[in-house]
Amino acid sequence: VSRLKRANLSNTFLTNDQLVTIFEEIIRSNTLLELNLQSNKLTDVPTELLSKSIPKLKKVYLKNTGLANEQMEAIMEEANKYSIIIDLKFRNHISLSNSSMS
């Protein structure tokens, strides 16, 4: 993940340990811009880790990941601080773009 610009890991059934490792790498990475984790279970990934890593990306697809409202709120709160994310998709009807986060 640390050298990739885009990663499509949708429907890969990653374990929680694998997901935690990915989000930890995102924090260290300066190259990853786009991540698709659609249909991977993120409910057990620590909220703080999600909120510190996801806002570093420009495009994030998190549909059908089971994120709790608390996790989504923390991600959006961090994203608002930096206004880096261009496109963030949580659920079928929750999609934010940079213009709606400013």
MIVEX-812045 format. One record per atom (N, C-alpha, C): x, y, z; residue in three letters. Coordinates in steps of 0.05 Angstrom, whole numbers, plus 32768, in hexadecimal, padded with zeros to 4 digits. Layout:
N
XYZALA/...
// end
This chain:
102
80107FE88000VAL/800080008000VAL/801180198000VAL/80288018800DSER/803880308010SER/8043803C7FF6SER/8044802D7FE0ARG/804E80387FC7ARG/8039803B7FB2ARG/802180317FB7LEU/800B80327FA4LEU/7FFE804E7FA4LEU/7FF380557F8CLYS/7FE3806D7F8ALYS/7FC680667F8DLYS/7FBE804F7F84ARG/7FA280457F86ARG/7FA280287F90ARG/7F8E80227FA0ALA/7F8B80067FA9ALA/7F6D7FFF7FA9ALA/7F667FEB7F9AASN/7F4A7FE17F99ASN/7F4A7FC77FA8ASN/7F407FC77FC0LEU/7F3F7FB07FD1LEU/7F227FA97FD7LEU/7F107FB17FC6SER/7EF37FAB7FCBSER/7EEE7F8D7FC9SER/7EDC7F857FDAASN/7ED37F697FDAASN/7EEA7F557FDFASN/7EFE7F5C7FEETHR/7F147F4A7FF3THR/7F137F3C800ETHR/7F007F43801EPHE/7EFB7F358038PHE/7F157F368049PHE/7F207F4E804BLEU/7F397F51805BLEU/7F327F4D8079LEU/7F467F428087THR/7F427F3F80A4THR/7F467F5A80B2THR/7F3E7F5C80CBASN/7F427F7580D9ASN/7F5F7F7C80DCASN/7F707F6880E1ASP/7F8D7F6D80E3ASP/7F987F7880C9ASP/7F8F7F6D80B2GLN/7F987F778098GLN/7F8F7F948094GLN/7F767F9A809BLEU/7F6C7FB58098LEU/7F7B7FC980AALEU/7F807FC180C2VAL/7F8F7FD380D4VAL/7FAB7FD880C8VAL/7FB87FC480BETHR/7FD27FC880B1THR/7FD07FDB809ATHR/7FBB7FD88089ILE/7FB77FEA8072ILE/7FB48007807CILE/7FA4800B8090PHE/7F9F80278099PHE/7FB8803280A7PHE/7FC7802280B4GLU/7FE1802B80C0GLU/7FF4803380AAGLU/7FF580248094GLU/8006802B807DGLU/7FFD8044806FGLU/7FE38049806EILE/7FD980618062ILE/7FE380798071ILE/7FE48078808BILE/7FEE808E809BILE/800B80948094ILE/801B807F808FARG/803780838088ARG/803C808A806AARG/802980838059SER/802C8086803DSER/802780A38033SER/803680AB8020ASN/803280C58013ASN/802980C17FF6ASN/802580A97FEDTHR/801F80A47FD1THR/8003809B7FCCTHR/7FF6808C7FDELEU/7FDC80817FD9LEU/7FC780987FD9LEU/7FB880997FC3LEU/7FA480AE7FBFLEU/7F8880A47FBFLEU/7F84808B7FB7GLU/7F6980807FB3GLU/7F6880647FBFGLU/7F53805F7FCELEU/7F4F80457FDBLEU/7F32803C7FD9LEU/7F2E80237FD0ASN/7F1480177FCFASN/7F137FFF7FE2ASN/7F0580017FF7LEU/7F027FEB800ALEU/7EE57FE2800CLEU/7ED67FE77FF7GLN/7EB97FE07FF6GLN/7EB57FC37FFEGLN/7EA27FBE800FSER/7E997FA38017SER/7EAE7F948028SER/7EC07FA38035ASN/7ED17F98804AASN/7EC77FA28064ASN/7EC77F918079LYS/7EBC7F998093LYS/7ED07FAA80A2LYS/7EC87FC380A7LEU/7EDA7FD680B5LEU/7ED07FDC80D1LEU/7EBC7FCE80DATHR/7EB07FD580F4THR/7EC37FD2810CTHR/7ED77FC08109ASP/7EE97FBB811FASP/7F047FCA811DASP/7F077FDA8107VAL/7F1F7FEA8104VAL/7F1C80028117VAL/7F3080088127PRO/7F2E801E813APRO/7F268039812DPRO/7F1380468139THR/7F098060812DTHR/7F208074812ATHR/7F318076813DGLU/7F47808A813BGLU/7F5A80838123GLU/7F5F806A811ELEU/7F6F80628108LEU/7F62806980EDLEU/7F48806480EBLEU/7F39806C80D3LEU/7F3A808A80CFLEU/7F35809980E4SER/7F3380B680E1SER/7F4E80C380DCSER/7F6480B680E3LYS/7F7E80C180DDLYS/7F8980B980C2LYS/7F8080A380B7SER/7F8A8099809ESER/7F7980A18086SER/7F5F809E8087ILE/7F4E80A38070ILE/7F5080C08065ILE/7F5180D48076PRO/7F5380EF806CPRO/7F6D80F5805CPRO/7F8080E3805DLYS/7F9980E7804DLYS/7F9480E18030LYS/7F7E80D48029LEU/7F7880CB800ELEU/7F6780DF7FFFLEU/7F6880DE7FE5LYS/7F5780F07FD4LYS/7F3C80E37FCELYS/7F3C80C97FC9LYS/7F2380BA7FC3LYS/7F2280A17FD4LYS/7F0B809E7FE1VAL/7F0880877FF3VAL/7EEC807B7FEFVAL/7EEB80617FEBTYR/7ED180537FE7TYR/7ECD803F7FFDTYR/7EBA8045800ELEU/7EB580358026LEU/7E98802B8028LEU/7E8C80268011LYS/7E70801C8011LYS/7E707FFF801BLYS/7E5B7FF98029ASN/7E567FDE8034ASN/7E6D7FD48046ASN/7E777FE68056THR/7E8D7FDE8068THR/7E847FDC8085THR/7E6B7FE2808AGLY/7E607FE080A5GLY/7E6B7FF580B9GLY/7E75800B80AELEU/7E7F802080C0LEU/7E69802A80D2LEU/7E6F802D80ECALA/7E5D803880FFALA/7E5B805780FBALA/7E4580638104ASN/7E4280808102ASN/7E59808E810FASN/7E6280848125GLU/7E7980908133GLU/7E9280918122GLU/7E97807B8114GLN/7EAE80798102GLN/7EAC808D80EBGLN/7E94808E80DFMET/7E9080A180C9MET/7E9380BE80D2MET/7E8880C480E9GLU/7E8980DF80F3GLU/7EA680E780F8GLU/7EB680D58104ALA/7ED280DB8109ALA/7EE280DF80EFALA/7EDC80CF80DBILE/7EE980D280C1ILE/7EE280ED80B5ILE/7EC980F480B5MET/7EC0810D80AAMET/7ECB812580B9MET/7ECD812380D3GLU/7ED8813980E3GLU/7EF5813E80DCGLU/7F05812880DAGLU/7F21812B80D2GLU/7F24813680B6GLU/7F13812B80A4ALA/7F1481338088ALA/7F0E81518085ALA/7EFC815B8095ASN/7EF581778094ASN/7F0C8189809DASN/7F1D817F80AELYS/7F35818F80B7LYS/7F48819480A0LYS/7F4B8180808ETYR/7F608181807ATYR/7F558186805ETYR/7F3C81808059SER/7F2F8184803ESER/7F4081788028SER/7F4B8161802CILE/7F5B81548018ILE/7F4A81428007ILE/7F3781348013ILE/7F2781208005ILE/7F16812D7FF0ILE/7F1781227FD8ILE/7F07812C7FC2ILE/7EED811C7FC1ILE/7EEE81027FC6ASP/7ED780F17FC3ASP/7ED780DC7FD9ASP/7EC380DC7FEALEU/7EC180C98000LEU/7EA580BC7FFFLEU/7EA480A27FFBLYS/7E8B80947FF9LYS/7E8980808010LYS/7E7480848022PHE/7E7080728039PHE/7E5B805D8033PHE/7E448066802CARG/7E2D80548027ARG/7E1F805C800DARG/7E0B804D8006ASN/7DFE80527FEDASN/7DF4806F7FEAASN/7DEC807B8000HIS/7DE180977FFFHIS/7DF280AB800DHIS/7E0A80A48017ILE/7E1B80B78024ILE/7E3580B98013ILE/7E3780CF8006SER/7E4F80D47FF5SER/7E5680F17FF8SER/7E6F80F67FFELEU/7E7881128002LEU/7E8D81197FEELEU/7E8C81307FE4SER/7EA2813A7FD3SER/7EAE81527FE1SER/7EC5815B7FD7ASN/7ED381717FE3ASN/7EC281897FE7ASN/7EB1818F7FD4SER/7EA081A77FD5SER/7E8C81A57FEDSER/7E83818D7FF4SER/7E70818B800ASER/7E7E81898025SER/7E9881878025MET/7EA68185803FMET/7EB3819F8047MET/7EB281B38037SER/7EBE81CD803FSER/7EAB81DF804DSER/
// end
